[in-house]
Amino acid sequence: MRIINIKPDRSAHLLLAALPFVLVALTYVIASALRLSENPADKLLPAFSTMIDSIRHMAFEEDTRTGSYLLWSDTFASASRLFWALCISTSVALIVGVLMGLLPLMGAFVGPFIAVASMVPPLALLPILFIVMGLGEASKIALIVIGTLPFLIRDLALRVAELPREQLIKAQTLGASTWQITLRIVVPQMLPRLIDGVRFSLGPAWLFLIAAEAIASDSGLGYRIFLMRRYLAMDVIIPYVAWITLLAYFSDTLLVWIQKRAFPWFSDARAT
């Protein structure tokens, strides 16, 4: 039997999925043990027990200066910024992307500008945003919007252009206006595809968020990571990075669940 035709069953699938994580953890444990055996004060690869103690302190003990639980306050600050930025990006992308893909005039008017704007490195605009908008929440949210919006618009416009032309012709034959075609045919088919676009934007969105928080912020996961860097506190930095990864993964999983529940027809069509 060719290897291309071998499909793992459920137990084998779970085993193969867990194996890379086990190998990474085992490699870290061995490397950490070797470094700590040579130098017990080594901070580069702290033991798991040390990281657990640090996270227990960050998550379940009040900070003497602020009176808050740092891990949860940082998580709330970062999640709030990310949530509002993605809400803005998705709302604008849905409107502009649908219009670009559906209306040739709109595509000719806005398309070249969006194409050029998508090539601007968002991080290069961060100093400008701080100067114009200050160091508050607005500049951080704006950076995420600038970094994710052009991709979402272009992706959605392409998805609209891929709709079968027959659907639009039949709707016009039955007397549907452009407004009705947009709301009843195009938008319902674009919503699950927009969720896909948001899923692919989560990684860049977290990158822009961490960069903004690292440069100018007094709260957030990125702020905490770069603050701890000054003290070489890898026992805090590594768990924070792992926590960010888990948050991004759970966000992606939540979007998949919403997509399946809200648009079961889309998931069924993709499976076939």
C-alpha positions in Angstrom: 0.0 0.0 0.0 1.3 3.5 -0.9 1.9 5.8 2.0 -0.4 8.4 0.4 -3.3 6.1 1.0 -2.6 5.4 4.7 -5.0 7.2 7.0 -4.6 7.0 10.8 -7.5 6.0 12.9 -8.7 8.3 15.8 -6.2 6.9 18.4 -3.3 7.0 16.0 -4.3 10.6 15.0 -4.2 11.7 18.6 -0.9 10.0 19.2 0.7 11.6 16.2 -0.7 15.0 17.2 0.7 14.7 20.7 4.1 13.4 19.7 5.6 16.7 18.6 4.6 18.4 21.9 6.0 15.6 23.9 9.3 15.7 21.9 9.6 19.5 22.4 8.9 19.2 26.2 11.3 16.4 26.6 14.0 18.3 24.7 13.5 21.3 26.9 13.6 19.2 30.1 16.9 17.6 29.1 18.5 20.9 28.0 17.3 22.6 31.2 18.7 19.8 33.4 22.0 19.9 31.6 22.4 23.7 32.0 21.2 23.7 35.7 23.6 20.8 36.5 26.5 23.0 35.4 25.1 26.2 36.9 22.1 26.1 39.3 21.7 29.8 39.0 21.3 29.7 35.2 18.2 31.7 34.0 18.1 30.8 30.3 16.3 27.5 30.7 14.5 27.4 34.0 13.1 24.2 35.3 9.3 23.5 35.0 8.9 23.8 38.7 10.4 27.3 38.7 8.1 28.4 35.9 5.1 26.9 37.7 6.0 28.9 40.9 6.4 32.1 38.9 3.0 31.7 37.2 1.4 30.9 40.5 2.8 34.1 41.8 1.7 36.1 38.7 -1.8 34.6 38.5 -2.9 33.9 42.1 -1.1 36.5 44.3 -1.9 40.2 44.4 0.8 42.5 43.2 1.9 44.7 46.1 2.2 47.8 43.9 -1.1 47.6 41.9 -3.2 45.2 44.0 -4.1 43.2 40.9 -3.4 39.7 39.7 -0.9 40.5 37.0 -1.5 37.6 34.6 -5.2 38.2 34.4 -5.0 42.0 34.2 -2.4 41.7 31.4 -4.6 39.2 29.6 -7.7 41.4 29.9 -5.8 44.4 28.6 -4.4 42.6 25.6 -7.6 40.7 24.8 -9.6 43.9 24.9 -7.3 45.7 22.5 -7.3 42.7 20.2 -11.1 42.3 20.3 -11.9 45.8 19.5 -9.3 46.0 16.7 -10.7 42.9 15.0 -14.2 44.1 15.4 -13.3 47.2 13.5 -11.3 45.4 10.9 -14.0 42.8 10.2 -16.8 45.4 10.0 -15.0 47.6 7.6 -13.7 44.6 5.6 -17.2 43.2 5.2 -18.5 46.4 3.7 -15.5 47.4 1.6 -14.6 43.9 0.5 -18.2 43.1 -0.7 -18.5 46.3 -2.5 -15.1 45.9 -4.2 -15.9 42.4 -5.4 -19.4 43.1 -6.4 -19.2 46.5 -8.0 -16.7 47.0 -10.8 -16.7 50.8 -10.2 -15.8 50.3 -6.6 -13.1 47.8 -7.4 -11.5 50.2 -9.9 -11.7 53.1 -7.4 -10.5 51.4 -4.2 -8.7 48.3 -5.4 -5.4 49.8 -6.4 -5.2 51.9 -3.2 -5.9 48.8 -1.0 -3.3 46.8 -3.0 -0.6 49.5 -2.3 -1.7 50.0 1.3 -1.3 46.3 2.0 2.4 46.5 1.1 3.2 49.1 3.8 4.9 47.5 6.8 2.5 48.2 9.7 5.3 48.3 12.2 7.0 51.1 10.3 3.9 53.2 11.0 4.0 52.7 14.7 6.1 55.8 15.5 3.7 57.9 13.4 0.7 56.5 15.2 2.3 57.2 18.6 3.0 60.8 17.5 -0.4 61.4 15.9 -2.6 59.5 18.3 -0.5 59.4 21.5 0.5 56.4 23.6 -3.0 55.4 24.7 -5.2 52.6 23.5 -6.2 54.2 20.2 -2.7 53.9 18.7 -2.4 50.2 19.6 -5.8 49.4 18.2 -5.1 51.4 15.1 -1.9 49.4 14.5 -3.8 46.1 14.6 -6.5 47.5 12.3 -3.9 48.8 9.8 -2.1 45.5 9.9 -5.1 43.2 9.3 -7.7 45.3 7.4 -6.0 45.3 3.9 -5.6 41.6 3.9 -9.3 41.0 5.0 -10.6 43.4 2.3 -8.6 41.8 -0.5 -9.4 38.3 0.6 -13.1 39.0 0.8 -13.2 40.9 -2.5 -11.6 37.8 -4.2 -14.1 35.5 -2.5 -17.0 37.7 -3.9 -15.5 37.6 -7.3 -15.4 33.8 -7.2 -19.2 33.6 -6.7 -20.9 31.8 -9.6 -22.0 34.5 -12.0 -25.2 32.5 -12.6 -26.4 33.4 -9.1 -26.2 37.1 -9.8 -27.7 36.8 -13.3 -30.7 34.8 -12.0 -31.3 37.2 -9.2 -31.3 40.1 -11.6 -33.7 38.2 -13.9 -36.1 37.8 -11.0 -36.0 41.6 -10.5 -33.6 41.8 -7.5 -31.9 45.2 -7.0 -28.2 45.6 -6.3 -29.1 46.2 -2.7 -31.1 43.0 -2.5 -28.4 41.0 -4.3 -25.9 42.3 -1.8 -27.9 41.5 1.4 -29.6 38.3 0.3 -27.0 36.5 -1.9 -23.5 37.9 -1.4 -23.3 38.8 2.3 -24.7 35.5 3.7 -22.1 33.6 1.6 -19.3 35.9 2.7 -19.8 35.7 6.4 -18.3 32.3 6.9 -15.4 33.2 4.6 -14.8 36.3 6.6 -14.4 34.1 9.7 -11.7 32.2 7.8 -10.0 35.5 7.0 -10.1 36.5 10.7 -8.6 33.1 11.6 -5.7 33.7 9.3 -5.2 37.2 10.7 -4.9 36.2 14.3 -1.2 35.6 14.1 -0.3 39.0 12.6 -2.8 40.6 14.9 -1.0 39.2 18.0 2.3 40.3 16.5 1.2 43.9 16.1 -0.4 43.9 19.6 2.8 42.6 21.3 5.0 45.1 19.4 2.8 48.0 20.4 2.6 47.0 24.0 6.3 46.4 24.2 7.2 49.9 23.0 4.6 52.0 24.9 2.3 50.5 27.4 1.9 50.0 31.2 -0.2 46.8 30.9 -0.7 43.8 28.6 1.1 40.6 27.8 3.6 42.2 25.5 4.4 44.8 28.1 5.0 42.2 30.8 7.3 40.1 28.5 9.5 43.0 27.7 9.5 44.3 31.2 10.7 40.8 32.5 13.4 40.8 29.8 15.2 43.5 31.7 15.6 41.0 34.6 16.3 38.0 32.4 13.2 36.4 34.0 12.8 33.5 31.6 10.7 31.7 34.2 8.0 34.4 33.5 8.7 35.1 29.8 8.4 31.5 28.6 5.0 30.8 30.4 3.7 34.1 29.1 4.7 33.2 25.5 3.0 29.8 26.0 -0.1 31.5 27.4 -0.3 33.8 24.3 0.0 30.8 22.1 -2.9 29.1 24.0 -5.1 32.2 23.8 -4.5 32.4 20.0 -5.2 28.7 19.6 -8.4 28.9 21.7 -9.5 32.0 19.7 -9.0 30.0 16.5 -11.0 27.1 17.9 -13.8 29.4 19.0 -14.0 30.9 15.5 -14.2 27.4 14.0 -17.0 26.5 16.4 -18.9 29.7 15.6 -18.5 29.0 11.9 -19.9 25.4 12.2 -22.8 26.4 14.4 -23.8 29.5 12.5 -23.1 28.3 9.0 -23.4 24.5 8.9 -24.0 24.5 5.2 -20.5 26.0 4.7 -18.8 23.3 6.8 -20.8 20.5 5.0 -19.8 21.9 1.6 -16.2 22.1 2.6 -16.2 18.5 3.8 -17.5 17.2 0.5 
